[in-house]
Amino acid sequence: MKTIKLLFLALPMALFVQNTVAKGQTIGLYLTVNDYLNHKLSYSGNKIRINDFFETSNVALTHEGKKQLLHKNEVFGYSKDDHDYRFFNNIGYRILENKGLFIYSRTKLIQQVKGPNPTERYYFSPGLSEPILPLTIANLQKVYAKYPKFIYAAEALFRRDDDLVALDGYTHKYKLTYLYEQNVN
């Protein structure tokens, strides 16, 4: 019963915080992959509302005084406060790496002993038009099977799935991206 009461209290608070924070943010939409690659926002300004909290399928947009809803399938992604996101299956994934091997992150609520806890999860795709998959060694093996040199190097360097997002302290690049560049290109 306490959990239900907390959820009813937390939901309005989360919406209030999201609306309050959104007022000071810069946001823009990329309608296509080419728009993203050329850093050309199709729409920008504070009249765009993206609600990833409920994972709805629409983006609310007010353009030239007219309010319209765009389906997330019609929009490649968005930029918010200097971070780019890509939509896949109506969910926004933050783009962390965008060269060759595309790495994404998303915060999910994971049930813990004392209730749900926000946890960062990592994903990847071989291209910007390809499906986004969980970043695991098994998924890398499936997707990049035709590049055994890359797979062997990844298996040698990374023992667990959590290790795949390790950053190189000197170059500040993902080690996985470096392996990809050295063994696939």
N, C-alpha and C positions, 0 to 999 in steps of 0.2 A: 504494500500500500504506500509506503514511504517513497518507493521508487517511482510510482505513478505520479504522486504529488510533485516530486522533484522534476519529472519530465514536463508536467504542466507549467511549472514555474520557469524552467530553463528555456523552453521553446519561445515564449514571448520575449524573454531577455535576449536570446540569441538573435531574434529578428530585429530588436531595437538596436543592438550593438552593430549588426550588419548594416542597417540603414544609416546609422550615425557615422560609422567609419566610411561608408561608401560616398558620402557627400564630399569628402576631401580627397578622393582618389581620382586619378586620370585613368580613363578606360577607353578602349577602342576595339573594333571588330575587324577581323580578317575574314573576308568572305571566301577566298580561295587559297590554295597552297601557294600560288604565285604571289598573291598579295603578301603573305607571310614572308616568303623568301626575299621579296623586294622591300620589306619593312614598310609596306604601304597600307595604312589603315583605311578600310572602306568607310567606316563611320567612327567618329571619336567625340568625346565630350561626356558630360555627366548625365545625359539623357538616355543612357543605356543601362539596363538592369539585367544582370545575370545572376540567377539564383541557383547556385550549385548546392545550397543547403538541402533542398528537397529533391534535387536531381530531376527537375522538370525538363520537358523537352523543348521549351520555348525561351527565346530571348526577347525581352521587351525593349523596344527602340522608339524614341520620339525623334523624328527627322522632319525638318521644315514644318513644325507644328502638327504633324500627323503622327498619331501613335499606331504602331504596328507590331505584330508578333512575328518573329522569324523562328522557324523550326531550327533546332541545333544542327540538323542534317544539312541545312542550307548555309551554314557558317562553318568555316574551317576552325576558327578559334578566336581568341581575344588577347589583348595586352592590357595589363592592369599594373600600375606602378612599376614599370620597367621589367615586368615578368611576363613572359608569353605562355599561353595555354592553348592546348589543342582539344577539341571535342571529339570524343569517340564513344558511341553508344550513350549519348546524352550526358556524358560526364566530362568535366574539364580536367585535363591532366597538365600539370606544369612542365614545360619543356626545360630540361636541365642541360641537355647536350643535343646539338643539331647538326652534327657533321658525320656523315656515314652511318654510324650507329646512333639512333635517336633514343635518348634516355629521358624518362619522365618520372614525376613523383605525384603522389596524391595522399592527402591525409584522410585516413578512415578511422571511424570509431570501432575499436576492437574490444570485445567483452573481456574484462579482467575480473579478478576475484571481488574487487570492491566496486564494480560497475564499469561502464564503457570508458575507454581511455583513448585519446587521439594518438594515432600511430602513423608515422610516415611509411608509405609503401612505394616501391620502385617498380618501374615498368620499362619496356623498350619496344621499338619497332624497327624493322630494317629500312623503312622509308616513311615519308610523311603521309602517304596514301595507304599504307599498309596497316593491318590491325595492330592494336596495342596489346602486348602480352605481359604477364608478370615477369620480372627480371629474375630468372632462375637459370642455373647451369643446364638443366634439362631442356628448357625452351631455347636457349642459345644453341644447343646441340642440334635440335630439330630444324631451326631456321637457317643456321649456317653450316649444315652438314656438308655442303660442297666446298667448304674452306677448312679442311682438317688441320692445317697449320695454326689457324686462329683458335680452333676448338682445343687442340692440344696445349697451346700456350695458356689459354684461359683455365683449363683443368689443372695445369701445373701451378699457376699462380694463386688461384682461388679455390679454397677447400670447401667453403660453404656459400650458400646463396647470398647471405648478408655481406660477404666480402666483396661482391661484385660492384658495389658503389664506393669502393675505396678511392680516395683522392691522393694524387702524388703531391707531397708537401712542397716540392720544388716548383713544378710546373702548374700546379693547381688545376690539373686536368684529371679526369677519371682514368684510372689505370686501364680499365676495360676499353675505353676509347683509344688509348695509345696502342694497346695490343691489336685492336681492329685495324688501325691505320698502318701498323707495321706488317700485318699478316694477310690482309685482304686486298688492299689497294695495289 
